[in-house]
């Protein structure tokens, strides 16, 4: 006999306890979505999350003051010499 799948509503989070969610859905509130449309929606969600992530990264980069004006600056030759490699 194959194992049965538990269809009770639960909230799944990594490292969290399982707990029951109280869900009330009228039949008129339920919709059917094709697999292709579901896959397209998931792809769009991934794209939007990446876009937001890039925006957050840009904001962090722009907000970083950097090493400051008194930080040492080296030429390629100076770095190559310090690392023991030749240009």
C-alpha positions, 0 to 999 in steps of 0.5 A: 500500500502506498503512503497517503499524502496529508492534505491538512493545511500546515505552515512549513518553515525551516527550523520551525515547529509545525502548526495547524492553520485554520483555513476557511475557503468557499467553493466559489473562492477556489480557482484552477490554474494550469501547470503552464500558468503556475510555472510562468507565475513561479518564474516571474516571482523568481525574476522579481525577487532577483530584481529586488535583490539587485536593488538592495545590493546596489543600495548597500554598495552606494551606501558604503563609504569605502576605504576613505581618502587616506587608504593606500593606492597601488599601481599594477606594477607595485602590486605585481612586485609585492606579490612576487609576480612580473607583468 
